[in-house]
Amino acid sequence: MSQAFPVRTGAALVTATVFLALLSSIAVVLTERTVSAMTMEQRRTEELTLALAAESAANKAYVYLQGNSTSMLRTDLTYAQKVALGSALPGEADLATKAASTLIPGATLGMTDVNKIPVSTRWCYMGQRAVKSGTNATTGDWEITPLAGYTSGSSLTAAQIAAGYVVQDVYKVRSLAVVGSSADPNRWRQRQVDMLFSPTSSQVLTRALFSRIGYSVQGSPSGDAWDSAGGTQPYSTATRTSSIEAGSNGSVSSAETSIIARSNLNLTMPVPAVDAAMAYNIPASGGGPEILNNTCTLTTGSYHAKYIDITGSDVLTISGTVTIYVDGPVTLRTGNGGNPPPVLNYVPALTAKLTIIQADYDTSDPQWSTKETLFELNGNQTAGSLGNPQQFVVVSGFRGTGRLNGNADFGGVIYAPNMTLRLNGNFDYFGAILVNSFDGIINGNFHMHYDSSLANMNLPVDAGFSVIGWHSSNAMWGGGTIP
């Protein structure tokens, strides 16, 4: 018995040693798995942070560019003018080479990193595209359809305009986020986000008559169209076509064969803004500095007035390119009888231009008690430019009611997406009208002559913006530093 005890002890030691070895192996395996799991969790966290950083930077740059739409995006310029800026308005080639003009400094955005992830943002102008919106006949979904083969800077044809196409500028934001150390290629990663966005098209004068709210065309009006080609092609029996279109986001009807009703166009209309910070600066000869109510000449520049009241024998001469910002009513009224003067006089006759940008105002304010927004054309006289309606543009944010009536001729554009405009009388209107409402009806014996070149005109309005494309790349590996 005394000899068997050491054998059992030795066996126990062997068993214990094996068990300890197994425990050690298990511990090693568990440790490796734990470290691996922790490493993978860290990488997943970094991946998420990387994605969020890149997307946050892109969104931040998008908001910043919207706030600087005129100074940076140059939304106030035509395509030809944008091209003429060259690298001052960076293009896709500049973005590809990381040109300095594409970079938006992080300090400007108030961010150089997101949660300790370094980021950079760049942008460029990509040109134009032509699109139309509508319901897919097969799926019933609302969709945006691009016009195949459209070239930036091209004017739309009459058929394309009739089909509902409008032209949009397209811009790109590119953000880049990096994580890890540039000294360790195995840990350094980056993610890139490209965002495409477009201002709401300001080319919305695609119909002769348009209102958000539905209406009916009654009385004995008539309509036709021609292309003024910027004033180089006068309206005549040789240049006019036989009919025009009256459109609405609501329902519209017309018993007049030369005025065709087109409803549910779903046009999006930007609302104009008035530079209220600008000091009143109307010349003394015009009744200034606060009001414009006398005969005077305005030379090229921007002006600010409380209201405009050009009536009777007053003549406003426009010498050059003039913009008038107005806080209150705009009244243009020709005299009645005795061959009165034409209210507006252009020097040079074919190239001078007047744009009136009217703010919304409170009609109950006592200072407007005897005034209203009115275009009253009498005495068989003219106002504006019959041969080139782009020479007289009224852009209004007024939410009240205005009137257009008389027995004279009017040449110009009225763009008032919040206004109710009452039309009545026996007059000829050359141009286009876009309003919130025609008070349910267009009546009278007026003759509407639509200038189809207005469909390609950019209105001077603050555009809204929408994201039209988004692409986020997968994380890329490799050493380096953020550009």
Secondary structure, 3 states (H helix, E strand, C coil): CCCHHHHHHHHHHHHHHHHHHHHHHHHHHHHHHHHHHHHHHHHHHHHHHHHHHHHHHHHHHHHHHHHCCCCCCCCCCCHHHHHHCHHHCCCHHHHHCCCHHHEECHHHHCCCEECCEEEEEEEEEEEEEEEEEEECCCCCCEEEEECCCCCCCCCCCHHHHHCCCEEEEEEEEEEEEEECCCCCCCCCEEEEEEEEEEECCCCCCCCCEEECCCEEECCCCEEEEECCCCCCCCCCCCCCECCEEEEECCCEEECCCCEEEEECCCCCCCCCCCCCCCCCCCCHHHCCCCEECCCEEEEEEEEEECEEEEEECCCEEEEEEEEEEECCCEEEEECCCCCCCCCEEEECCCCCEEEEEECCCCCCCHHHCCCCCEEEECCCCEEECCCCHHHEEEEECCCCEEEEEECCEEEEEEEEEEEEEEEEECCEEEEEEEEEECCCEECCCCEEEEEHHHHHCCCCCCCCEEEEEEEECCCEECCCCCC
